[in-house]
Amino acid sequence: MIGHKEFPSRAGGVEVVVYELATRLTARGVDVTVYNRGKEKHHNRYKELGVNVVRSFTPKNKSLNAMVYSFVATFHALFGKYDIIHYHAIGPCVPLVIAHIFGRKTVATIHGLNWKVDKWGSFAAKYLRLGEKIAAKYADTVITLSEGMRQYFLDTYDRDTVLVKNAVSPIPETPDDIIREKYGLEKGSYVLYIGRLSPEKGIQDLISAYRKSGIAKKLVVAGEAADSAFLDDLRALAGDGGDVMFAGLVSGELMNSLYCNTALYVLPSHTEGLALTLLEALSCGADCLVSNIEENTSVAGKYAETFESGNVDDLADKLVKCADRIKAPSESEEQKKYVSANYGYDRVIDEHMKIYNALVRKEERNA
């Protein structure tokens, strides 16, 4: 697998997907290798959680980081005895064409149409769009995560894709003593965002709307920022009042406790693939407020309030409306059952096994 930053990691949705796929496929007897980004000048191979890990050279220059990594990883993979090379996200799909030329079977999972995001400059946006086009033209199988994305590939490239919606491991009920000890937070005392801190996630909208709303609860923003300048901008926007808390990257019981005890989980994205953090929040019965993009509404259905994406005033109004809402236990249980029935991992692994096996059989017939 090529395209993530690190394994194992929860730094972003791609990393979570690669972690879950790699470990669960390994448990089913698949020999999985993941290519991590690293600073070493040479490849370094080791095992982690039963998964083969190759740490591939990556330059320090952020603008070249992902591009160089995906090419180096691809060339290394060409010399490996792999049946399939599986690319994640559109940027890393650019060197997929090289694997195709050398006759390797390829799968591309489209996690989002990243070129639409305002943060990318002209060259980066064109490069991402190139990766999308290469995936559409040359990948043996393209996996999309939402119906809207599947339709986009059909309309734009006349390319059929396999729709495999993301899955989630349900968040177990976790008391608030962990967050009380670490952050001084109690159940229902805060509004929560968990996820990557980048412009397309709309965190800047959430902080601005929180300020406008005047709600008495704290705002907890948990996640990593790849761009330190953007994080500085968010901190400046939040001010020094202490009511906006930047919790950094969270995982394990700490993350579970934040989800389970929040008054409201907010996902203000401008663009998404299929947000795993939304599935996690839904899975523990949390009240959810999401931007009205198709990728969010198709997942949450009737189980989340919506606001107009990018509209700070509308988001502020909905924060006021939802922050003090008391959810009935029966509503939470119904929400949990909905997630369990529609977003379980057994289905996702079955779908991937079906895709992989079909490609391997095709290769054997052509041999």
C-alpha positions, 0 to 999 in steps of 0.5 A: 500500500502506498499513499499514507504518511505513517503506519500505524497512525491516526494522523488522518483518514487515509492513515486510519484506513490503511491501518485497518485494512492492513491489519485486518487483511493480514489477519485473513492471511494476506501478505501486506506491505505498507510504504511509510514516509521516512527520512532515511536515505535507504529503504528500511524494512521491518514488521509492525503488527504483523504487517511488513513495513518499508520506510521509504526515502522522503525529502524534508521539503513539504512541497516535494514530500508526497510526490517524491515518496510515491515515486520512490515507493513505486519503483521499490515496489516494482522489484517486490513480489507483489500481486497488487499495488494499492494506492491511496489518495489521488496525489500518490496515484501519479506514478501508478502509470509506471506500475501499469506500464510494467504490467503490475495490477493496481488498485486506487482508492479515492479518498477525496477530490483534494484538488478542489481545496483552496490551500493548494497552489496552481501546480499542486492542484494540477498535480493532484488532478493529474493523479485523479486522471491517471487513476481513472485511466490506468488503475485496474480497479478504482475504489470510491467511498461515496455515491457522489464520488462514484457518480463524479468518476462516471460523469467525468471519465466514463469510468465505473468504480467500485463503491466501498464505503468506509467502516468504523470500529465502534467507540466503546462507552468511556467515562469522563474521568480521563478528560476531567483529569487531563483537561478539566472537562466534564460530560456535556461541557464542551463542543468537539472537533476531531480530525486533521487541522487543514483549511478544507476541514473548515476549522476556521469557520468553526472557531469564528462561528463559536465566537459569534454564537456566545455559547457557554461551552468550551470548544475542543479542537483535537488533531494535528496540523501539517502546516504550522503557519495554519495552526498559528492562524487558528490559535490567533483566531481563537484568542487567549480566552482559554475557552478554545482548547487545542488538544493535539493528536488524540487516540485510545481511551482519551479520544474515546472519552472525548467522543463519548462525553461531548455535548456536540460533535461538529464536522465543518468540512468544505470537502470530504471523502468519507469522514471516519471521525464522523462515523466514530462520533455517530458510533458512540451516539454523540449528537452531531452537526455537519456541513451540508456537503453530500459526503457528510449528509449521505453518511449521517442521514437523519442522525445529524443536524446540518448547516450550509458549508462555509456559512459562519452565521448559519453554523453559529445559529446551529451551535446555539440550537444544538449545544444544549440539546439533550438526546434521548437514550433511545435516539442514541441507541438507534444511531449506534445500530444504524452505524453498526448495520451500515459501516461494519469492517467485515463488509469492507474487508470482504469487498477488498478481498473480492477485488484483490482475488478477481485481479489475481485470477485475471493475472493467472488467466493471462499468464 
